[in-house]
Amino acid sequence: MKLFAIAILYIISRWILSFINRKSLQAIANAEGDFVPNAFGCCGSLVHRYIRIEKTISGKLTDVKFHYVESADRERECIVFLHGLMDTWRLWQHQLEFLSDRYYAIAFDLKGCGQSSMNYPRNLFPEVNDPGGDYSLEMQADEIVTALETLGIKQFNLVALDLGTIISDILAGKYSDRILRYIRCQQPLVGHFRSSIPQGAILRRKRGARMFAAMLESDPSILLRILYGRTGWSVLDRQMKRTKQPLPDSVLASAVLEASHAFQWGPRTGKPGIFAGAWAGLYQHNRDYGQFVQNNLQAYQNYAFPVFLFQGIHDIAMPPERFDGTTGMAFKVVRSFNGTKTLLSRAFDRNGIGLGDGYEPWGTFIPGCDRPMQAQEFFPNAPSVALEFFDTGHFIPLENPELFTDRLVKALNPL
């Protein structure tokens, strides 16, 4: 909690500085068909594309325009990449360049991120059924699959990290017949420990979240500098970064550029869309944490394809013991003074440490289970489940792109 308070002070300081050095966002969206410069500065085989979805294949009305980067040949086996919070398609640039000659590779900017859906949400807190402003996991999964269906892609390999994984977990369960393999990166199997995410309380209160989002919108680099270990505040860069080592200037600059694309009209005109889009989604699915956990566990039952779990061991929010059978999840329900019920969660180990005080192993989600579970146990119908740890933090594709690409190729082409 003390570290989180220091992070808030850093955000406030950058917010105040933004008023002194006020300048408008300069990010320019790519045109349809623009080539993507490769690592050598030349234009490779990747191009920028856009696709608008107004009705999903499940019949839901929406209004989303996706930006995506694709390789040339749609007749090849497809790999779909979905990035995480504060990322865009650029998270996968190394993998896209390497695989583009052998696969049809496509990387989306998630709704509200990068260059996707720059007209939405109109409000910071759209409701679940608002067309274009519905950021529920099921809607985002439907929209991605509808975009792929429109492109003629019936089956695909799915590679996702962080927020992209939260969406992909539901997508893979609902459309399991479309998934060839699922490479699942940097996301707990059963939600986050609520005791370790004080920002969750902000997400559930509109006033606090609105103020927090306004601070982050004032300077798109703020949150990225914290995540990448580039704040210049030693305590934050040592203890709150999500990487093993601070990421270099080139990676930070590229990420800030993509995070700076602004809404084009409406109440948030001129503000970077990535924060409003992310907050809308987190707000909507954070309101019912128990249902979120239940939906994930149910989705896992439908996985009838190989699953690969890739995790960086230096991610402070996702220690290895969450996946190797060392740690389980304990839950309890507390009631506030106004009668509102809140579901809390924390870790428990094989010796029962972490239980008690009202906390029960797995709560009502996995009845009869009083021990931590191996990652493989969550996917009983998958033909194979592989768990691999990387000597990186949260951003594996950026921190060790060569190794990540090598392991990705092996997952796609098992011996």
KARA-V796090 format. One record per residue. PHI is phi as a letter, one per 30 degrees, with the letter a starting at -180 (none if undefined). PSI is psi in radians with two decimals (none if undefined). Layout:
BEGIN
phi->(PHI,PHI)
psi->(PSI,PSI)
END
This chain:
BEGIN
phi->(none,d,d,d,d,d,d,d,d,d,d,d,d,d,d,d,d,d,d,d,c,d,a,d,d,c,d,c,d,d,d,e,i,d,d,c,d,d,d,c,i,d,d,c,c,d,b,d,b,b,b,c,b,c,a,d,d,c,j,d,d,a,a,b,c,d,c,b,c,b,d,d,c,d,d,d,e,c,b,c,c,b,d,c,e,i,c,b,e,d,e,c,e,d,d,d,d,d,c,d,d,b,b,d,c,b,b,d,d,d,e,i,c,h,c,c,h,d,c,b,d,d,c,d,b,d,d,e,c,d,e,i,c,d,c,d,d,d,d,d,d,d,d,d,d,d,d,d,d,d,d,i,c,c,b,a,d,c,b,b,b,h,e,d,d,e,d,d,e,d,e,d,d,d,b,d,d,c,c,d,a,b,c,c,b,h,a,e,d,b,i,c,d,d,d,c,b,e,d,d,d,d,d,d,b,d,d,d,d,d,d,d,d,d,d,d,d,d,a,d,d,e,d,d,d,d,d,d,i,b,d,i,c,e,d,d,d,d,c,c,d,c,c,d,b,e,d,d,e,d,d,d,d,d,d,d,e,d,d,c,d,c,e,c,a,j,e,c,e,i,c,d,d,d,d,d,d,d,d,e,d,d,d,d,c,d,d,b,d,d,d,e,d,d,d,d,d,d,d,e,d,c,d,c,b,d,c,b,c,c,b,d,d,c,d,d,d,b,d,e,d,d,b,c,i,d,b,c,c,c,b,a,c,c,c,d,d,c,j,d,c,b,c,c,b,a,d,b,c,d,c,i,d,j,d,i,h,j,d,b,d,i,h,c,d,b,e,i,c,c,b,d,c,d,e,d,d,d,b,d,c,d,d,a,b,c,c,b,c,c,d,b,c,d,c,e,d,c,d,b,d,d,d,d,d,d,d,d,d,d,d,d,b,d,d)
psi->(-0.67,-0.71,-0.68,-0.67,-0.69,-0.70,-0.70,-0.72,-0.71,-0.78,-0.74,-0.71,-0.71,-0.58,-0.80,-0.73,-0.55,-0.52,-0.58,-0.71,0.75,2.29,2.62,2.73,2.45,0.03,2.38,2.24,2.57,2.61,2.69,2.20,-0.04,2.41,2.65,2.11,2.41,-2.99,-0.34,0.10,-0.11,2.86,2.13,-2.63,0.00,2.47,2.72,2.38,2.86,2.56,2.34,2.35,2.15,-0.21,2.25,2.91,-0.27,0.06,0.11,2.42,2.43,-3.06,1.58,2.36,1.95,2.39,2.41,2.79,2.34,2.73,-3.08,-0.78,1.83,-0.12,-0.27,2.91,2.40,2.47,2.16,2.25,2.26,2.15,-3.12,-3.01,2.31,0.11,3.05,-2.92,-0.45,-0.32,-0.55,0.23,-0.71,-0.77,-0.68,-0.78,-0.72,-0.67,-0.16,-0.40,-0.19,-0.35,2.86,1.83,2.32,2.25,2.08,2.60,2.14,2.77,2.23,-0.02,2.62,-2.10,0.25,2.37,0.94,0.04,-0.12,2.73,2.64,-0.58,2.75,-0.50,1.22,2.68,2.84,-0.61,0.11,2.15,2.24,-0.37,0.11,1.87,0.35,2.67,-0.70,-0.72,-0.78,-0.64,-0.78,-0.73,-0.74,-0.81,-0.64,-0.72,-0.77,-0.72,-0.74,-0.57,-0.03,0.27,1.94,-0.62,2.63,2.72,2.50,2.18,2.14,2.68,2.37,-2.10,-0.66,-0.58,-0.67,-0.76,-0.74,-0.56,-0.77,-0.74,-0.82,-0.52,-0.67,-0.58,0.83,-0.50,-0.22,-0.24,2.22,-0.84,2.63,2.00,1.88,2.06,2.41,1.02,2.26,2.72,-0.46,1.05,3.03,2.72,2.10,-0.41,-0.30,0.07,1.36,-0.40,-0.32,-0.62,-0.60,-0.72,-0.50,0.04,2.03,-0.72,-0.83,-0.73,-0.65,-0.74,-0.74,-0.78,-0.70,-0.67,-0.77,-0.60,-0.42,-0.44,1.78,-0.21,-0.21,-1.04,-0.64,-0.70,-0.64,-0.85,-0.63,-0.05,0.65,0.57,-0.50,-0.10,1.95,-0.70,-0.66,-0.75,-0.41,-0.73,-0.31,-0.16,2.68,0.21,2.82,-0.82,2.65,2.42,2.63,2.94,-0.74,-0.69,-0.75,-0.81,-0.73,-0.75,-0.71,-0.71,-0.84,-0.49,-0.12,-0.01,2.27,2.70,2.51,-0.37,2.99,-3.06,-0.40,0.39,2.31,-0.11,2.52,2.23,-0.42,-0.54,-0.81,-0.73,-0.80,-0.77,-0.69,-0.82,-0.80,-0.68,-0.79,-0.76,-0.06,-0.19,-0.42,1.37,-0.70,-0.74,-0.65,-0.83,-0.80,-0.75,-0.69,-0.85,-0.64,-0.69,-0.70,-0.53,-0.39,-0.04,1.95,0.63,2.83,2.42,2.30,2.14,1.98,2.15,2.30,2.34,-0.15,0.36,1.98,-0.42,-0.20,1.24,2.68,-0.55,-0.19,-0.23,-0.38,0.21,0.10,-0.65,2.43,-3.09,2.24,2.44,2.65,2.70,2.27,2.64,2.26,3.09,-0.52,0.12,-0.06,2.35,2.39,2.32,2.11,2.76,2.64,3.03,2.62,2.64,-3.07,-0.41,0.05,0.04,2.22,-0.27,3.08,3.10,0.57,-0.20,2.29,2.53,2.09,0.06,-2.30,0.10,-0.65,1.43,2.41,-0.08,2.06,0.39,2.78,2.65,2.51,2.60,-0.65,-0.45,-0.32,-0.24,1.22,-0.40,0.03,2.37,-0.47,2.57,2.11,2.37,2.21,2.33,2.50,2.54,1.02,-3.11,-2.47,-0.60,1.16,-0.81,-0.38,-0.63,-0.62,1.27,-0.60,-0.82,-0.75,-0.77,-0.71,-0.80,-0.57,-0.77,-0.72,-0.60,-0.64,-0.46,1.18,2.60,none)
END
